[in-house]
Amino acid sequence: MTSTRSRRVTGLSALLAAIGLLIAAKAVTDQAAPHQLALQPVTPPTTERPRPSPTPTSARSTAPTTPADTGPRTVDGAVAQTPYGPVQVAVVFERGRIIDVRTLQTPSDADRSVQLAALATPVLRSEVLTAQSARVDSVSGATYTSEGYARSVQYALDHAAG
């Protein structure tokens, strides 16, 4: 009985040591070369000049704007399907820069999906605003949501330019 217990304790100690080494190696790898999604950043053009408007400004408030206009413009991203449900964002641009990312849909197939999305989306929003692109790191534990979020942002970026 003692030798079985001793082997279990030794085995558990070895397992914990291996996990510790893996975590340390992952931290070093993440610092050296952070994982980025293979999406190309696309930013709306900023060299376009505003065109004179034939209609009053109040009538234009609901019309689509160009990136050169001074007011904010919102472009909805595509709905990205994930194994846990859809992810969709709306990207707000002003003067060729991303000024906000609003979450329109997140996975809701289970309570855990809702919790993970609630934790991940503020982090992803912050990363998109900082990077000014869809090239953001995945949030640990919410990989599918992170990838769907990035795809939706990329779609909005691609369609803001056109």
N, CA and C atoms as a LAMMPS dump frame, in Angstrom:
ITEM: TIMESTEP
0
ITEM: NUMBER OF ATOMS
486
ITEM: BOX BOUNDS ff ff ff
-5.0000000000000000e+02 5.0000000000000000e+02
-5.0000000000000000e+02 5.0000000000000000e+02
-5.0000000000000000e+02 5.0000000000000000e+02
ITEM: ATOMS id mol type element x y z
1 1 1 N 0.824 -1.188 0
2 1 2 C 0 0 0
3 1 3 C 0.865 1.247 0
4 2 1 N 1.947 1.215 0.77
5 2 2 C 2.818 2.376 0.85
6 2 3 C 3.512 2.618 -0.481
7 3 1 N 3.954 1.556 -1.16
8 3 2 C 4.648 1.739 -2.437
9 3 3 C 3.685 2.281 -3.502
10 4 1 N 2.417 1.862 -3.489
11 4 2 C 1.43 2.389 -4.433
12 4 3 C 1.198 3.864 -4.165
13 5 1 N 1.071 4.186 -2.907
14 5 2 C 0.866 5.593 -2.532
15 5 3 C 2.076 6.441 -2.91
16 6 1 N 3.249 5.893 -2.675
17 6 2 C 4.488 6.59 -3.004
18 6 3 C 4.589 6.827 -4.513
19 7 1 N 4.209 5.807 -5.304
20 7 2 C 4.246 5.96 -6.765
21 7 3 C 3.235 7.014 -7.223
22 8 1 N 2.066 7.033 -6.59
23 8 2 C 1.051 8.032 -6.95
24 8 3 C 1.542 9.442 -6.649
25 9 1 N 2.152 9.617 -5.481
26 9 2 C 2.675 10.928 -5.09
27 9 3 C 3.797 11.342 -6.042
28 10 1 N 4.684 10.41 -6.356
29 10 2 C 5.781 10.698 -7.284
30 10 3 C 5.227 11.038 -8.664
31 11 1 N 4.264 10.25 -9.123
32 11 2 C 3.649 10.504 -10.432
33 11 3 C 2.952 11.851 -10.468
34 12 1 N 2.227 12.179 -9.422
35 12 2 C 1.539 13.464 -9.337
36 12 3 C 2.538 14.613 -9.304
37 13 1 N 3.626 14.446 -8.563
38 13 2 C 4.667 15.473 -8.512
39 13 3 C 5.279 15.685 -9.888
40 14 1 N 5.529 14.614 -10.607
41 14 2 C 6.104 14.718 -11.954
42 14 3 C 5.132 15.412 -12.898
43 15 1 N 3.857 15.072 -12.781
44 15 2 C 2.838 15.704 -13.623
45 15 3 C 2.756 17.199 -13.349
46 16 1 N 2.751 17.581 -12.097
47 16 2 C 2.7 19.002 -11.741
48 16 3 C 3.951 19.74 -12.227
49 17 1 N 5.092 19.097 -12.117
50 17 2 C 6.332 19.713 -12.603
51 17 3 C 6.275 19.909 -14.111
52 18 1 N 5.763 18.914 -14.834
53 18 2 C 5.647 19.012 -16.292
54 18 3 C 4.683 20.128 -16.681
55 19 1 N 3.58 20.238 -15.986
56 19 2 C 2.616 21.309 -16.255
57 19 3 C 3.267 22.664 -16.01
58 20 1 N 4.014 22.773 -14.936
59 20 2 C 4.717 24.022 -14.639
60 20 3 C 5.697 24.394 -15.747
61 21 1 N 6.424 23.406 -16.253
62 21 2 C 7.368 23.656 -17.344
63 21 3 C 6.641 24.079 -18.619
64 22 1 N 5.527 23.433 -18.913
65 22 2 C 4.75 23.806 -20.1
66 22 3 C 4.23 25.236 -19.991
67 23 1 N 3.752 25.612 -18.825
68 23 2 C 3.25 26.98 -18.625
69 23 3 C 4.383 27.984 -18.777
70 24 1 N 5.534 27.681 -18.207
71 24 2 C 6.683 28.58 -18.324
72 24 3 C 7.133 28.694 -19.775
73 25 1 N 7.172 27.573 -20.497
74 25 2 C 7.576 27.598 -21.905
75 25 3 C 6.579 28.39 -22.733
76 26 1 N 5.307 28.231 -22.455
77 26 2 C 4.264 28.975 -23.178
78 26 3 C 4.429 30.471 -22.937
79 27 1 N 4.708 30.866 -21.704
80 27 2 C 4.881 32.29 -21.388
81 27 3 C 6.074 32.859 -22.137
82 28 1 N 7.176 32.112 -22.209
83 28 2 C 8.359 32.578 -22.928
84 28 3 C 8.057 32.677 -24.421
85 29 1 N 7.374 31.681 -24.977
86 29 2 C 7.018 31.691 -26.389
87 29 3 C 6.091 32.851 -26.706
88 30 1 N 5.1 33.093 -25.86
89 30 2 C 4.158 34.192 -26.086
90 30 3 C 4.867 35.536 -26.073
91 31 1 N 5.856 35.694 -25.201
92 31 2 C 6.587 36.955 -25.137
93 31 3 C 7.479 37.12 -26.356
94 32 1 N 8.056 36.03 -26.831
95 32 2 C 8.984 36.11 -27.96
96 32 3 C 8.253 36.393 -29.266
97 33 1 N 7.159 35.701 -29.522
98 33 2 C 6.427 35.878 -30.777
99 33 3 C 4.954 35.62 -30.526
100 34 1 N 4.189 36.64 -30.153
101 34 2 C 2.777 36.423 -29.871
102 34 3 C 2.032 35.894 -31.084
103 35 1 N 1.113 34.967 -30.829
104 35 2 C 0.301 34.37 -31.897
105 35 3 C -0.63 35.42 -32.48
106 36 1 N -0.623 35.541 -33.773
107 36 2 C -1.511 36.485 -34.446
108 36 3 C -2.337 35.695 -35.46
109 37 1 N -3.578 36.078 -35.632
110 37 2 C -4.397 35.457 -36.66
111 37 3 C -3.852 35.852 -38.018
112 38 1 N -4.007 34.991 -38.983
113 38 2 C -3.491 35.277 -40.32
114 38 3 C -4.488 36.118 -41.107
115 39 1 N -4.789 37.274 -40.596
116 39 2 C -5.668 38.206 -41.281
117 39 3 C -4.866 39.446 -41.642
118 40 1 N -5.108 39.969 -42.791
119 40 2 C -4.393 41.157 -43.215
120 40 3 C -5.133 42.39 -42.738
121 41 1 N -4.423 43.342 -42.102
122 41 2 C -5.101 44.554 -41.661
123 41 3 C -5.493 45.404 -42.863
124 42 1 N -6.681 45.93 -42.812
125 42 2 C -7.151 46.828 -43.849
126 42 3 C -7.701 48.048 -43.146
127 43 1 N -7.186 49.204 -43.479
128 43 2 C -7.708 50.422 -42.886
129 43 3 C -8.333 51.257 -43.984
130 44 1 N -9.401 51.954 -43.661
131 44 2 C -10.043 52.781 -44.664
132 44 3 C -9.085 53.861 -45.156
133 45 1 N -9.199 54.24 -46.431
134 45 2 C -8.314 55.282 -46.945
135 45 3 C -8.583 56.613 -46.259
136 46 1 N -7.502 57.383 -46.08
137 46 2 C -7.65 58.673 -45.406
138 46 3 C -7.287 59.84 -46.306
139 47 1 N -6.912 59.553 -47.56
140 47 2 C -6.482 60.626 -48.455
141 47 3 C -7.628 61.225 -49.264
142 48 1 N -8.778 60.636 -49.196
143 48 2 C -9.918 61.114 -49.966
144 48 3 C -10.417 62.448 -49.402
145 49 1 N -10.743 63.38 -50.266
146 49 2 C -11.242 64.676 -49.834
147 49 3 C -12.756 64.642 -49.711
148 50 1 N -13.318 65.384 -48.745
149 50 2 C -14.776 65.427 -48.62
150 50 3 C -15.382 66.063 -49.865
151 51 1 N -16.486 65.493 -50.292
152 51 2 C -17.194 66.041 -51.442
153 51 3 C -18.283 66.986 -50.965
154 52 1 N -18.537 68.052 -51.696
155 52 2 C -19.622 68.94 -51.301
156 52 3 C -20.945 68.192 -51.354
157 53 1 N -21.79 68.457 -50.399
158 53 2 C -23.069 67.771 -50.316
159 53 3 C -24.184 68.65 -50.879
160 54 1 N -25.022 68.073 -51.769
161 54 2 C -26.135 68.844 -52.3
162 54 3 C -27.294 68.935 -51.316
163 55 1 N -27.242 68.125 -50.23
164 55 2 C -28.328 68.152 -49.264
165 55 3 C -27.845 68.758 -47.964
166 56 1 N -28.737 69.308 -47.163
167 56 2 C -28.333 69.867 -45.867
168 56 3 C -27.754 68.784 -44.968
169 57 1 N -26.938 69.2 -44.01
170 57 2 C -26.283 68.271 -43.097
171 57 3 C -27.3 67.432 -42.336
172 58 1 N -28.4 67.997 -41.928
173 58 2 C -29.389 67.231 -41.162
174 58 3 C -29.964 66.093 -41.984
175 59 1 N -30.107 66.276 -43.286
176 59 2 C -30.627 65.21 -44.133
177 59 3 C -29.574 64.136 -44.354
178 60 1 N -28.3 64.47 -44.224
179 60 2 C -27.223 63.526 -44.452
180 60 3 C -26.945 62.644 -43.247
181 61 1 N -27.472 62.952 -42.094
182 61 2 C -27.103 62.217 -40.887
183 61 3 C -27.42 60.731 -40.972
184 62 1 N -28.404 60.336 -41.757
185 62 2 C -28.724 58.919 -41.877
186 62 3 C -28.117 58.295 -43.119
187 63 1 N -27.54 59.093 -43.993
188 63 2 C -26.929 58.569 -45.211
189 63 3 C -25.552 58 -44.891
190 64 1 N -25.116 57.001 -45.672
191 64 2 C -23.768 56.487 -45.451
192 64 3 C -22.741 57.588 -45.692
193 65 1 N -21.66 57.523 -44.948
194 65 2 C -20.606 58.519 -45.094
195 65 3 C -19.372 57.865 -45.677
196 66 1 N -18.456 58.661 -46.132
197 66 2 C -17.182 58.137 -46.626
198 66 3 C -16.162 58.287 -45.516
199 67 1 N -15.053 57.548 -45.583
200 67 2 C -14.042 57.663 -44.53
201 67 3 C -13.503 59.082 -44.371
202 68 1 N -13.571 59.903 -45.416
203 68 2 C -13.041 61.257 -45.324
204 68 3 C -14.012 62.206 -44.62
205 69 1 N -15.269 61.824 -44.502
206 69 2 C -16.219 62.672 -43.773
207 69 3 C -15.799 62.755 -42.319
208 70 1 N -16.163 63.828 -41.664
209 70 2 C -15.728 64.025 -40.284
210 70 3 C -16.547 63.242 -39.272
211 71 1 N -17.763 62.883 -39.587
212 71 2 C -18.603 62.163 -38.637
213 71 3 C -18.285 60.687 -38.595
214 72 1 N -18.643 60.02 -37.502
215 72 2 C -18.398 58.582 -37.402
216 72 3 C -19.262 57.798 -38.377
217 73 1 N -18.767 56.649 -38.783
218 73 2 C -19.488 55.764 -39.694
219 73 3 C -19.392 54.358 -39.137
220 74 1 N -20.503 53.667 -39.094
221 74 2 C -20.546 52.309 -38.559
222 74 3 C -20.716 51.314 -39.694
223 75 1 N -19.883 50.278 -39.682
224 75 2 C -19.967 49.219 -40.68
225 75 3 C -20.131 47.904 -39.931
226 76 1 N -21.206 47.185 -40.239
227 76 2 C -21.437 45.884 -39.611
228 76 3 C -20.512 44.843 -40.216
229 77 1 N -19.923 44.034 -39.359
230 77 2 C -19.121 42.916 -39.821
231 77 3 C -20.024 41.757 -40.19
232 78 1 N -19.475 40.796 -40.876
233 78 2 C -20.225 39.594 -41.23
234 78 3 C -20.502 38.782 -39.969
235 79 1 N -21.528 37.963 -40.029
236 79 2 C -21.802 37.029 -38.944
237 79 3 C -20.848 35.853 -39.131
238 80 1 N -19.961 35.665 -38.174
239 80 2 C -18.992 34.568 -38.22
240 80 3 C -19.554 33.404 -37.409
241 81 1 N -19.765 32.286 -38.055
242 81 2 C -20.303 31.116 -37.371
243 81 3 C -19.176 30.376 -36.657
244 82 1 N -19.402 30.037 -35.394
245 82 2 C -18.451 29.248 -34.617
246 82 3 C -19.167 27.996 -34.133
247 83 1 N -18.438 27.011 -33.631
248 83 2 C -19.095 25.811 -33.112
249 83 3 C -20.07 26.101 -31.963
250 84 1 N -19.926 27.268 -31.315
251 84 2 C -20.765 27.583 -30.167
252 84 3 C -21.814 28.644 -30.466
253 85 1 N -21.821 29.145 -31.68
254 85 2 C -22.813 30.136 -32.063
255 85 3 C -22.185 31.28 -32.843
256 86 1 N -23.019 32.199 -33.335
257 86 2 C -22.534 33.282 -34.183
258 86 3 C -21.828 34.392 -33.403
259 87 1 N -20.894 35.052 -34.087
260 87 2 C -20.211 36.231 -33.553
261 87 3 C -20.33 37.314 -34.628
262 88 1 N -20.745 38.507 -34.213
263 88 2 C -20.832 39.634 -35.143
264 88 3 C -20.541 40.923 -34.399
265 89 1 N -19.825 41.815 -35.068
266 89 2 C -19.507 43.115 -34.492
267 89 3 C -19.883 44.213 -35.485
268 90 1 N -19.939 45.422 -34.976
269 90 2 C -20.068 46.617 -35.802
270 90 3 C -18.86 47.476 -35.48
271 91 1 N -18.153 47.924 -36.503
272 91 2 C -16.951 48.726 -36.314
273 91 3 C -17.29 50.173 -36.643
274 92 1 N -16.916 51.074 -35.739
275 92 2 C -17.19 52.494 -35.912
276 92 3 C -15.886 53.187 -36.322
277 93 1 N -15.944 53.881 -37.455
278 93 2 C -14.79 54.59 -37.993
279 93 3 C -15.023 56.088 -37.902
280 94 1 N -13.94 56.814 -37.722
281 94 2 C -13.984 58.262 -37.831
282 94 3 C -12.63 58.717 -38.351
283 95 1 N -12.668 59.442 -39.448
284 95 2 C -11.443 59.943 -40.087
285 95 3 C -10.426 58.835 -40.342
286 96 1 N -10.931 57.707 -40.826
287 96 2 C -10.044 56.609 -41.196
288 96 3 C -9.507 55.783 -40.051
289 97 1 N -9.985 56 -38.844
290 97 2 C -9.525 55.239 -37.673
291 97 3 C -10.684 54.491 -37.042
292 98 1 N -10.373 53.367 -36.43
293 98 2 C -11.382 52.628 -35.677
294 98 3 C -11.518 53.313 -34.328
295 99 1 N -12.724 53.792 -34.029
296 99 2 C -12.927 54.459 -32.737
297 99 3 C -13.768 53.629 -31.778
298 100 1 N -14.426 52.593 -32.289
299 100 2 C -15.214 51.731 -31.411
300 100 3 C -15.508 50.423 -32.127
301 101 1 N -15.718 49.375 -31.345
302 101 2 C -16.182 48.092 -31.851
303 101 3 C -17.322 47.675 -30.942
304 102 1 N -18.481 47.497 -31.534
305 102 2 C -19.666 47.103 -30.761
306 102 3 C -20.006 45.65 -31.069
307 103 1 N -20.241 44.896 -30.033
308 103 2 C -20.589 43.494 -30.206
309 103 3 C -22.082 43.391 -30.49
310 104 1 N -22.43 42.771 -31.619
311 104 2 C -23.833 42.592 -31.99
312 104 3 C -24.349 41.21 -31.617
313 105 1 N -23.509 40.18 -31.786
314 105 2 C -23.9 38.806 -31.454
315 105 3 C -22.698 38.069 -30.883
316 106 1 N -22.96 37.215 -29.907
317 106 2 C -21.929 36.315 -29.384
318 106 3 C -22.565 34.948 -29.151
319 107 1 N -21.742 33.91 -29.043
320 107 2 C -22.286 32.569 -28.813
321 107 3 C -23.178 32.529 -27.574
322 108 1 N -24.297 31.855 -27.706
323 108 2 C -25.225 31.775 -26.582
324 108 3 C -25.828 30.377 -26.449
325 109 1 N -25.109 29.353 -26.949
326 109 2 C -25.647 27.995 -26.911
327 109 3 C -25.683 27.406 -25.504
328 110 1 N -24.84 27.924 -24.606
329 110 2 C -24.793 27.418 -23.229
330 110 3 C -24.339 28.552 -22.308
331 111 1 N -24.623 28.398 -21.023
332 111 2 C -24.222 29.423 -20.049
333 111 3 C -22.717 29.682 -20.107
334 112 1 N -21.932 28.629 -20.289
335 112 2 C -20.479 28.781 -20.34
336 112 3 C -20.063 29.626 -21.545
337 113 1 N -20.712 29.448 -22.67
338 113 2 C -20.415 30.245 -23.869
339 113 3 C -20.718 31.713 -23.617
340 114 1 N -21.82 31.976 -22.956
341 114 2 C -22.201 33.354 -22.64
342 114 3 C -21.16 33.977 -21.712
343 115 1 N -20.728 33.218 -20.694
344 115 2 C -19.723 33.725 -19.749
345 115 3 C -18.393 34.017 -20.441
346 116 1 N -17.943 33.083 -21.274
347 116 2 C -16.672 33.275 -21.969
348 116 3 C -16.728 34.473 -22.911
349 117 1 N -17.83 34.607 -23.634
350 117 2 C -17.968 35.741 -24.552
351 117 3 C -17.982 37.062 -23.784
352 118 1 N -18.645 37.069 -22.631
353 118 2 C -18.703 38.29 -21.822
354 118 3 C -17.317 38.685 -21.314
355 119 1 N -16.474 37.712 -21.059
356 119 2 C -15.104 37.996 -20.617
357 119 3 C -14.193 38.36 -21.798
358 120 1 N -14.391 37.707 -22.932
359 120 2 C -13.481 37.868 -24.066
360 120 3 C -13.734 39.137 -24.877
361 121 1 N -14.985 39.509 -25.089
362 121 2 C -15.26 40.617 -26.013
363 121 3 C -14.674 41.959 -25.572
364 122 1 N -14.66 42.322 -24.289
365 122 2 C -14.003 43.59 -23.931
366 122 3 C -12.494 43.568 -24.214
367 123 1 N -11.876 42.416 -24.012
368 123 2 C -10.443 42.284 -24.286
369 123 3 C -10.195 42.411 -25.79
370 124 1 N -11.004 41.722 -26.582
371 124 2 C -10.85 41.774 -28.038
372 124 3 C -11.103 43.185 -28.563
373 125 1 N -12.107 43.861 -28.038
374 125 2 C -12.402 45.242 -28.442
375 125 3 C -11.188 46.13 -28.197
376 126 1 N -10.622 46.011 -27.006
377 126 2 C -9.458 46.811 -26.653
378 126 3 C -8.279 46.533 -27.592
379 127 1 N -8.055 45.271 -27.919
380 127 2 C -6.957 44.912 -28.813
381 127 3 C -7.172 45.453 -30.224
382 128 1 N -8.414 45.4 -30.716
383 128 2 C -8.697 45.935 -32.053
384 128 3 C -8.467 47.442 -32.067
385 129 1 N -8.923 48.136 -31.026
386 129 2 C -8.728 49.586 -30.962
387 129 3 C -7.238 49.942 -30.91
388 130 1 N -6.463 49.174 -30.176
389 130 2 C -5.031 49.421 -30.076
390 130 3 C -4.32 49.098 -31.386
391 131 1 N -4.638 47.944 -31.98
392 131 2 C -3.97 47.495 -33.203
393 131 3 C -4.485 48.22 -34.445
394 132 1 N -5.701 48.771 -34.365
395 132 2 C -6.351 49.385 -35.528
396 132 3 C -6.438 48.382 -36.679
397 133 1 N -6.642 47.124 -36.331
398 133 2 C -6.779 46.06 -37.324
399 133 3 C -7.456 44.863 -36.664
400 134 1 N -7.679 43.833 -37.48
401 134 2 C -8.264 42.593 -36.97
402 134 3 C -7.191 41.617 -36.512
403 135 1 N -5.939 42.014 -36.574
404 135 2 C -4.838 41.145 -36.162
405 135 3 C -4.663 41.241 -34.653
406 136 1 N -5.407 40.407 -33.947
407 136 2 C -5.38 40.419 -32.482
408 136 3 C -5.136 39.007 -31.97
409 137 1 N -4.6 38.91 -30.771
410 137 2 C -4.385 37.617 -30.137
411 137 3 C -5.711 37.033 -29.696
412 138 1 N -5.802 35.718 -29.714
413 138 2 C -6.979 35.034 -29.198
414 138 3 C -6.994 35.13 -27.681
415 139 1 N -8.176 35.193 -27.124
416 139 2 C -8.325 35.18 -25.675
417 139 3 C -8.351 33.72 -25.238
418 140 1 N -7.488 33.38 -24.3
419 140 2 C -7.393 32.011 -23.815
420 140 3 C -8.737 31.532 -23.295
421 141 1 N -9.151 30.361 -23.745
422 141 2 C -10.426 29.789 -23.322
423 141 3 C -11.584 30.213 -24.204
424 142 1 N -11.362 31.184 -25.067
425 142 2 C -12.417 31.664 -25.964
426 142 3 C -11.867 31.769 -27.388
427 143 1 N -11.178 30.734 -27.801
428 143 2 C -10.498 30.751 -29.097
429 143 3 C -11.487 30.923 -30.248
430 144 1 N -12.565 30.145 -30.258
431 144 2 C -13.522 30.247 -31.36
432 144 3 C -14.184 31.623 -31.393
433 145 1 N -14.546 32.138 -30.233
434 145 2 C -15.145 33.471 -30.172
435 145 3 C -14.138 34.509 -30.664
436 146 1 N -12.881 34.38 -30.266
437 146 2 C -11.839 35.312 -30.685
438 146 3 C -11.655 35.291 -32.203
439 147 1 N -11.616 34.096 -32.772
440 147 2 C -11.441 33.982 -34.222
441 147 3 C -12.654 34.532 -34.973
442 148 1 N -13.854 34.254 -34.469
443 148 2 C -15.063 34.797 -35.095
444 148 3 C -15.101 36.312 -34.999
445 149 1 N -14.697 36.846 -33.87
446 149 2 C -14.648 38.295 -33.649
447 149 3 C -13.699 38.933 -34.669
448 150 1 N -12.518 38.344 -34.822
449 150 2 C -11.525 38.873 -35.764
450 150 3 C -12.037 38.797 -37.202
451 151 1 N -12.72 37.705 -37.569
452 151 2 C -13.273 37.588 -38.93
453 151 3 C -14.331 38.65 -39.177
454 152 1 N -15.173 38.893 -38.199
455 152 2 C -16.218 39.899 -38.346
456 152 3 C -15.617 41.298 -38.472
457 153 1 N -14.606 41.593 -37.658
458 153 2 C -13.914 42.886 -37.752
459 153 3 C -13.271 43.032 -39.13
460 154 1 N -12.605 41.969 -39.601
461 154 2 C -11.938 42.031 -40.911
462 154 3 C -12.936 42.316 -42.021
463 155 1 N -14.087 41.689 -41.956
464 155 2 C -15.127 41.942 -42.964
465 155 3 C -15.533 43.427 -42.953
466 156 1 N -15.732 43.972 -41.754
467 156 2 C -16.098 45.395 -41.646
468 156 3 C -14.989 46.283 -42.206
469 157 1 N -13.734 45.938 -41.922
470 157 2 C -12.612 46.701 -42.449
471 157 3 C -12.583 46.651 -43.979
472 158 1 N -12.773 45.466 -44.524
473 158 2 C -12.765 45.312 -45.974
474 158 3 C -13.886 46.112 -46.633
475 159 1 N -15.043 46.166 -45.99
476 159 2 C -16.193 46.844 -46.596
477 159 3 C -16.242 48.335 -46.273
478 160 1 N -15.459 48.783 -45.332
479 160 2 C -15.393 50.22 -45.036
480 160 3 C -14.634 50.949 -46.138
481 161 1 N -13.671 50.253 -46.72
482 161 2 C -12.84 50.858 -47.758
483 161 3 C -13.597 50.953 -49.08
484 162 1 N -14.617 50.125 -49.257
485 162 2 C -15.309 50.082 -50.549
486 162 3 C -16.591 50.814 -50.6
